[in-house]
Amino acid sequence: MSSKLKMSNRLAGTEKNVWVEFGKLSADYKALNLGQGFPDYHPPRHVLDIFAKLVVGDNPLIHQYTRSYGNPHLVTTLAKLYGPIMGREIDPMTEVMVSCGAFGILFSTIQGLINPGDEVIIIEPFFDCYEPMVRVAGGKPVFVPLRPTQKEGPLTSNDWTLDREEIAKAFNSNTKAIMVNNPNNPIGKLYRREELDLIADLCKQHDVLCIADEVYEWMIYRGHKHIKIATLPGMWDRTITVGSAGKTFSATGWKLGWAVGPQPLIKTLMVLHQNSIYTCPTPIQEAVAAGLDYEISVFEDEEKCYLKSLALKELAPKRDALAQVLTEVGLTPTVPEAGYFMMADISKINVDIPDDGTDDPFDFKFIRWMTKNKKLSAIPPTAFYSQEHKHLGEKFVRFCFIKKDETLEAAAKVLRDWKKELDQKS
């Protein structure tokens, strides 16, 4: 093959994808899929009813192009939703943009704002698209890990912390941006105010942008609070806040995301977006807008507001049940304060995993073996780490618990039966 037909150097090394491999593996072996982060049940009924009514309604324009940067109804609703949270009036036409999922927003943000040679700090573990997106833009990723506290018994996501000196050392004159996933996937960490203050102070000191991926912003468990870094003093003008309709309404296939931020930064995203993705499906944007209109109207009602009831009423029992089962079978869970993922320490499982002929970390090999032999699928956390820090995630697996109770009960049976089998052999 001629050199002109080969993959771009910036793309080299980014072609491997954990979702492609483990999604296919789970399907091939008909495994219980506690790996990928999507529900195996319907989104909320009121949102489905809105969508269905719109699609078969009397307005023919619902099936045609809408405004490139976001349907006017949707961006107006998003400004209305986030204005009180941000503590400022948000201009829907210049300070909000909609794209095809949070992926589309991140792509537009990184391609629009990161230039060749710019350094981008990425806090680990990170959603796996961050690194390749930065590299494709010509940027240089600089990785700073959250590290788990060394202690006996279950961890909480708050036990994973940043080292103040390590994060401070990562900033320099070449640093263009930092990517902060709050709440964090896969840990479920909810950053405390003092942690965000540290990051914000460093951003201001070094004149650095903040890309705040907050797609799990509504899945906050009782007793905890999500703080948007854009609301801290001096941070609005340098922060792009990323949200997701797929996560908000448990409809990941709708692939709709948004950015909220200052006009100069959002304008850059708009230019990139209009020359790549251009626009997003009109019916989905209208359905999300109408769904959020309803959520705003019942925002103070914990029972009716899906933005609150999802975590407090629906996910909390699932989280607690999974943590109990994992502890019962000898795994050590990290109990999340937010989100719908749970890390589990597998180092105490005494199982001989055969060599699969790859140089991949142990968690990859373990989950391939578990999917094939136990018909239970998860995701290897080392996919969310740089090469330098993969050892920090190698003894964990990531489970997703936004699943039907029957799915979680079936997974619990697999784990308990496996535990009995290991006990009999020992």
C-alpha positions as CSV (number, residue, x, y, z in Angstrom):
1,M,0.0,0.0,0.0
2,S,1.3,3.4,-0.9
3,S,2.2,5.9,1.9
4,K,-0.7,8.1,0.8
5,L,-3.2,5.4,1.4
6,K,-2.0,4.5,4.9
7,M,-3.6,5.7,8.1
8,S,-2.6,9.2,9.3
9,N,0.2,9.2,11.9
10,R,-2.2,11.0,14.3
11,L,-4.7,8.1,14.0
12,A,-2.1,5.4,14.5
13,G,-2.7,3.5,17.8
14,T,-6.2,4.8,18.2
15,E,-8.0,2.2,16.1
16,K,-8.5,-0.3,19.0
17,N,-11.8,0.1,20.8
18,V,-12.9,-1.6,24.0
19,W,-16.6,-1.1,23.2
20,V,-16.3,-2.8,19.9
21,E,-14.4,-5.8,21.2
22,F,-16.4,-6.4,24.4
23,G,-19.8,-5.6,23.0
24,K,-19.2,-8.2,20.3
25,L,-17.8,-10.7,22.8
26,S,-20.8,-10.3,25.0
27,A,-23.2,-10.8,22.1
28,D,-21.2,-13.8,20.7
29,Y,-21.3,-15.7,24.0
30,K,-24.8,-14.5,24.9
31,A,-23.4,-13.2,28.2
32,L,-25.2,-11.1,30.8
33,N,-24.1,-7.6,29.7
34,L,-23.0,-5.7,32.8
35,G,-20.3,-4.1,30.7
36,Q,-21.6,-1.4,28.4
37,G,-23.3,1.6,30.0
38,F,-26.8,1.5,28.8
39,P,-30.1,0.4,30.3
40,D,-31.8,-2.8,29.1
41,Y,-35.2,-1.3,29.7
42,H,-37.3,1.7,28.4
43,P,-36.6,5.4,29.0
44,P,-39.3,7.2,31.1
45,R,-42.8,6.8,29.7
46,H,-43.5,10.6,29.5
47,V,-40.5,11.1,27.2
48,L,-41.5,8.2,25.0
49,D,-45.0,9.5,24.7
50,I,-43.8,12.9,23.7
51,F,-41.5,11.4,21.1
52,A,-44.2,9.2,19.6
53,K,-46.7,12.1,19.5
54,L,-44.2,14.3,17.7
55,V,-43.2,11.8,15.1
56,V,-46.8,11.1,13.9
57,G,-48.1,14.6,14.6
58,D,-49.4,17.3,12.2
59,N,-46.2,19.3,11.9
60,P,-44.3,18.2,8.7
61,L,-41.3,20.3,9.6
62,I,-40.5,17.9,12.5
63,H,-38.9,15.6,9.9
64,Q,-36.7,18.3,8.3
65,Y,-33.5,20.1,9.1
66,T,-33.4,22.3,12.1
67,R,-30.9,25.0,13.2
68,S,-27.4,23.7,12.9
69,Y,-26.3,24.6,16.5
70,G,-29.4,23.3,18.2
71,N,-33.1,23.4,17.7
72,P,-34.4,26.7,19.1
73,H,-36.8,25.0,21.4
74,L,-34.1,22.8,22.9
75,V,-31.4,25.4,23.4
76,T,-34.0,27.8,25.0
77,T,-35.0,25.0,27.4
78,L,-31.4,24.2,28.2
79,A,-30.7,27.8,29.0
80,K,-33.7,27.8,31.2
81,L,-32.6,24.6,33.0
82,Y,-28.9,25.6,33.5
83,G,-29.3,29.3,34.2
84,P,-30.4,28.9,37.8
85,I,-27.8,26.1,38.3
86,M,-25.0,28.2,36.9
87,G,-26.2,31.3,38.7
88,R,-26.4,33.4,35.6
89,E,-28.6,34.2,32.6
90,I,-27.5,32.0,29.7
91,D,-28.0,33.2,26.1
92,P,-29.5,30.1,24.3
93,M,-28.3,31.2,20.8
94,T,-24.7,32.0,21.7
95,E,-23.9,30.1,24.9
96,V,-25.5,26.7,24.2
97,M,-24.7,24.2,21.4
98,V,-26.2,20.8,20.6
99,S,-24.4,18.0,18.8
100,C,-24.7,14.3,18.2
101,G,-24.1,13.0,21.7
102,A,-21.5,14.2,24.2
103,F,-19.1,12.5,21.7
104,G,-20.0,15.2,19.1
105,I,-19.5,18.0,21.7
106,L,-16.1,16.6,22.8
107,F,-15.0,16.2,19.2
108,S,-16.1,19.8,18.3
109,T,-14.4,21.1,21.5
110,I,-11.1,19.4,21.1
111,Q,-10.8,19.9,17.3
112,G,-11.9,23.5,17.6
113,L,-9.8,24.5,20.6
114,I,-6.7,22.3,20.7
115,N,-3.8,23.1,18.3
116,P,-0.8,20.9,17.4
117,G,1.7,20.9,20.3
118,D,-0.9,22.0,22.9
119,E,-0.8,20.0,26.1
120,V,-4.1,18.7,27.5
121,I,-4.2,17.3,31.1
122,I,-6.4,14.3,31.4
123,I,-7.4,13.0,34.8
124,E,-7.4,9.2,35.0
125,P,-9.3,7.0,34.7
126,F,-10.9,8.8,31.8
127,F,-13.5,8.0,29.2
128,D,-11.5,6.3,26.5
129,C,-12.2,8.8,23.6
130,Y,-10.3,11.6,25.4
131,E,-6.8,10.5,24.5
132,P,-7.4,9.7,20.8
133,M,-9.4,12.9,20.3
134,V,-6.5,14.9,21.7
135,R,-3.9,13.1,19.7
136,V,-5.9,13.4,16.4
137,A,-6.0,17.2,17.0
138,G,-2.2,17.2,17.3
139,G,-2.3,17.8,21.1
140,K,-0.2,16.1,23.7
141,P,-2.1,14.3,26.5
142,V,-0.6,14.7,30.0
143,F,-2.1,12.1,32.5
144,V,-2.7,12.6,36.2
145,P,-4.3,9.7,38.0
146,L,-6.8,9.4,40.8
147,R,-5.4,6.9,43.2
148,P,-7.4,4.6,45.6
149,T,-6.8,4.8,49.3
150,Q,-5.1,1.7,50.6
151,K,-7.4,0.3,53.3
152,E,-9.3,-2.9,54.2
153,G,-12.9,-3.3,53.2
154,P,-15.1,-1.6,50.7
155,L,-14.1,1.7,49.2
156,T,-16.3,4.6,48.2
157,S,-15.6,6.7,45.2
158,N,-14.4,9.5,47.5
159,D,-11.5,7.2,48.5
160,W,-10.0,7.9,45.0
161,T,-8.1,11.1,45.2
162,L,-5.7,13.5,43.3
163,D,-2.2,14.2,44.6
164,R,-2.0,18.0,44.9
165,E,1.7,18.1,44.0
166,E,1.2,15.8,41.0
167,I,-1.7,17.7,39.5
168,A,0.1,21.1,40.1
169,K,3.3,19.7,38.4
170,A,1.3,18.8,35.2
171,F,0.5,22.5,34.5
172,N,3.0,24.5,32.5
173,S,3.2,27.2,29.8
174,N,2.2,24.7,27.1
175,T,-0.9,23.5,28.9
176,K,-4.0,24.5,26.9
177,A,-6.8,22.6,28.7
178,I,-7.7,20.1,31.4
179,M,-10.4,17.5,31.0
180,V,-12.4,16.8,34.1
181,N,-15.1,14.1,34.2
182,N,-17.4,14.8,37.1
183,P,-19.0,12.5,38.1
184,N,-16.3,10.2,36.9
185,N,-16.7,7.2,34.7
186,P,-15.8,4.4,35.8
187,I,-15.2,5.3,39.5
188,G,-18.4,7.2,40.2
189,K,-16.4,9.8,41.9
190,L,-18.0,13.1,42.8
191,Y,-15.4,15.8,43.2
192,R,-15.5,17.7,46.4
193,R,-15.4,21.5,46.5
194,E,-11.8,21.6,47.7
195,E,-10.7,19.4,44.8
196,L,-12.5,21.6,42.3
197,D,-11.0,24.7,43.9
198,L,-7.5,23.2,43.4
199,I,-8.2,22.5,39.7
200,A,-9.8,25.9,39.2
201,D,-6.9,27.8,40.9
202,L,-4.4,26.0,38.6
203,C,-6.5,26.8,35.5
204,K,-6.6,30.5,36.4
205,Q,-2.9,30.6,37.4
206,H,-1.8,29.1,34.1
207,D,-4.7,30.5,31.9
208,V,-6.0,27.1,31.0
209,L,-9.3,26.0,29.6
210,C,-11.5,23.4,31.4
211,I,-13.5,20.8,29.5
212,A,-16.0,19.6,32.1
213,D,-17.6,16.3,31.0
214,E,-20.7,16.2,33.3
215,V,-22.9,13.7,31.5
216,Y,-23.8,11.9,34.8
217,E,-24.7,15.1,36.5
218,W,-28.2,14.0,37.6
219,M,-27.3,10.6,39.0
220,I,-26.3,11.8,42.4
221,Y,-27.0,9.7,45.5
222,R,-28.6,10.9,48.6
223,G,-26.3,12.9,50.9
224,H,-24.1,14.2,48.1
225,K,-24.0,17.2,45.8
226,H,-22.7,17.9,42.4
227,I,-20.8,21.1,42.0
228,K,-20.2,22.4,38.5
229,I,-16.7,23.8,38.1
230,A,-18.0,26.5,35.8
231,T,-19.8,28.0,38.8
232,L,-16.6,28.6,40.8
233,P,-15.1,32.1,40.8
234,G,-13.4,33.0,37.5
235,M,-14.3,29.7,35.8
236,W,-17.3,30.5,33.6
237,D,-15.2,32.3,31.0
238,R,-12.8,29.3,30.6
239,T,-15.1,26.3,30.9
240,I,-17.1,24.2,28.4
241,T,-19.7,22.1,30.3
242,V,-20.8,19.0,28.5
243,G,-24.2,17.3,29.0
244,S,-26.1,14.4,27.5
245,A,-29.7,13.6,26.7
246,G,-28.9,10.0,26.4
247,K,-27.6,9.8,30.0
248,T,-30.3,12.2,31.3
249,F,-33.2,10.3,29.9
250,S,-31.7,6.8,29.8
251,A,-31.9,6.8,26.0
252,T,-28.3,6.4,24.9
253,G,-29.4,5.6,21.3
254,W,-30.8,9.1,20.8
255,K,-27.2,10.4,20.6
256,L,-27.8,14.0,21.6
257,G,-25.4,16.1,23.7
258,W,-24.9,19.8,24.5
259,A,-22.3,22.3,25.5
260,V,-22.9,25.3,27.8
261,G,-20.3,28.0,28.1
262,P,-19.1,31.5,27.2
263,Q,-19.9,32.9,23.7
264,P,-16.3,33.0,22.5
265,L,-15.6,29.4,23.3
266,I,-19.0,28.1,22.1
267,K,-18.5,30.1,18.8
268,T,-15.4,28.0,18.1
269,L,-17.4,24.8,18.7
270,M,-20.1,26.0,16.3
271,V,-17.7,26.6,13.5
272,L,-16.3,23.1,13.8
273,H,-19.7,21.5,14.2
274,Q,-21.3,23.2,11.2
275,N,-18.4,22.0,9.0
276,S,-18.5,18.4,10.2
277,I,-21.7,17.1,11.9
278,Y,-23.8,20.1,10.7
279,T,-27.1,19.3,12.6
280,C,-28.8,16.7,14.6
281,P,-32.2,14.9,14.2
282,T,-35.1,17.3,14.7
283,P,-37.6,15.0,16.3
284,I,-35.2,13.9,19.0
285,Q,-34.3,17.5,19.8
286,E,-38.0,18.4,20.1
287,A,-38.7,15.4,22.3
288,V,-35.8,16.2,24.6
289,A,-36.8,19.8,24.8
290,A,-40.4,18.9,25.7
291,G,-39.1,16.3,28.2
292,L,-36.9,18.8,29.9
293,D,-39.7,21.4,29.9
294,Y,-41.7,18.8,32.0
295,E,-38.7,18.2,34.3
296,I,-38.3,21.9,35.0
297,S,-42.0,22.1,35.8
298,V,-41.7,19.4,38.5
299,F,-38.1,20.0,39.5
300,E,-38.8,20.3,43.2
301,D,-40.9,17.1,43.3
302,E,-38.5,14.2,44.0
303,E,-41.1,11.6,43.0
304,K,-42.1,13.2,39.6
305,C,-38.8,14.6,38.5
306,Y,-36.9,12.0,36.6
307,L,-33.7,14.0,36.9
308,K,-33.9,13.3,40.7
309,S,-35.8,10.1,41.0
310,L,-33.5,8.1,38.6
311,A,-30.7,8.0,41.2
312,L,-32.6,8.3,44.4
313,K,-35.5,5.9,43.7
314,E,-34.4,3.6,40.8
315,L,-30.6,3.3,40.9
316,A,-29.8,3.4,44.6
317,P,-31.3,0.0,45.4
318,K,-29.5,-1.5,42.4
319,R,-26.2,0.0,43.5
320,D,-26.6,-1.3,47.0
321,A,-27.7,-4.8,45.9
322,L,-24.7,-5.1,43.6
323,A,-22.3,-3.9,46.2
324,Q,-23.6,-6.4,48.7
325,V,-23.3,-9.3,46.2
326,L,-19.7,-8.3,45.3
327,T,-18.7,-8.2,48.9
328,E,-20.4,-11.5,49.6
329,V,-18.5,-13.3,46.9
330,G,-15.1,-11.9,48.0
331,L,-14.7,-8.9,45.7
332,T,-14.1,-5.4,47.0
333,P,-16.4,-2.8,45.5
334,T,-15.9,0.9,45.1
335,V,-19.3,2.2,46.1
336,P,-20.1,5.1,43.8
337,E,-21.5,8.4,45.1
338,A,-22.8,9.2,41.5
339,G,-23.4,7.5,38.2
340,Y,-24.3,3.9,37.4
341,F,-20.9,2.1,37.3
342,M,-19.2,0.2,40.0
343,M,-15.5,-0.8,40.1
344,A,-14.7,-4.1,41.8
345,D,-11.3,-5.3,43.0
346,I,-10.8,-8.9,41.6
347,S,-7.4,-9.5,43.1
348,K,-8.7,-11.9,45.8
349,I,-10.3,-14.3,43.2
350,N,-8.1,-17.3,43.0
351,V,-8.6,-18.3,39.3
352,D,-6.0,-19.3,36.8
353,I,-6.6,-17.3,33.6
354,P,-5.0,-19.0,30.6
355,D,-2.7,-16.9,28.3
356,D,-4.8,-15.6,25.5
357,G,-1.8,-14.8,23.3
358,T,-2.0,-11.0,23.8
359,D,0.1,-8.5,25.7
360,D,-3.0,-6.9,27.1
361,P,-3.3,-6.1,30.9
362,F,-4.8,-8.7,33.2
363,D,-8.2,-7.2,33.4
364,F,-8.7,-7.6,29.6
365,K,-7.7,-11.3,29.8
366,F,-9.9,-11.8,32.9
367,I,-13.0,-10.3,31.4
368,R,-12.5,-12.2,28.1
369,W,-12.3,-15.4,30.1
370,M,-15.3,-14.5,32.3
371,T,-17.5,-13.6,29.4
372,K,-16.7,-16.9,27.6
373,N,-16.7,-19.2,30.6
374,K,-19.2,-17.6,33.0
375,K,-21.4,-15.8,30.5
376,L,-21.0,-12.5,32.5
377,S,-19.6,-9.5,30.8
378,A,-17.9,-6.4,32.2
379,I,-15.5,-3.7,31.0
380,P,-11.7,-3.7,31.8
381,P,-10.8,-0.4,33.5
382,T,-7.3,-0.2,32.1
383,A,-9.0,0.9,28.9
384,F,-9.5,4.2,30.8
385,Y,-5.8,4.6,31.6
386,S,-2.6,5.7,29.8
387,Q,0.1,3.2,29.2
388,E,2.1,4.5,32.1
389,H,-0.7,4.1,34.7
390,K,-2.5,0.9,33.5
391,H,-1.3,-0.9,36.6
392,L,-3.6,1.2,38.7
393,G,-6.7,-0.4,37.0
394,E,-5.4,-3.9,36.3
395,K,-6.9,-5.5,39.3
396,F,-10.4,-4.1,38.8
397,V,-13.4,-4.7,36.6
398,R,-16.2,-2.2,35.9
399,F,-19.8,-3.3,36.2
400,C,-22.8,-1.3,35.0
401,F,-25.9,-1.5,37.2
402,I,-28.5,0.5,35.2
403,K,-30.1,-2.9,34.3
404,K,-33.4,-4.7,35.0
405,D,-33.6,-6.3,38.4
406,E,-33.8,-9.7,36.7
407,T,-30.5,-9.0,34.9
408,L,-28.8,-8.1,38.1
409,E,-30.3,-11.1,39.9
410,A,-29.1,-13.4,37.2
411,A,-25.6,-11.8,37.4
412,A,-25.7,-12.3,41.2
413,K,-26.4,-16.0,40.7
414,V,-23.5,-16.3,38.4
415,L,-21.2,-14.8,40.9
416,R,-22.5,-16.8,43.9
417,D,-22.3,-20.1,41.9
418,W,-18.8,-19.2,40.9
419,K,-17.9,-18.5,44.5
420,K,-19.2,-21.9,45.6
421,E,-17.2,-23.6,42.8
422,L,-14.0,-21.9,44.0
423,D,-14.7,-22.8,47.6
424,Q,-15.1,-26.4,46.7
425,K,-11.8,-26.5,44.9
426,S,-9.9,-24.8,47.8
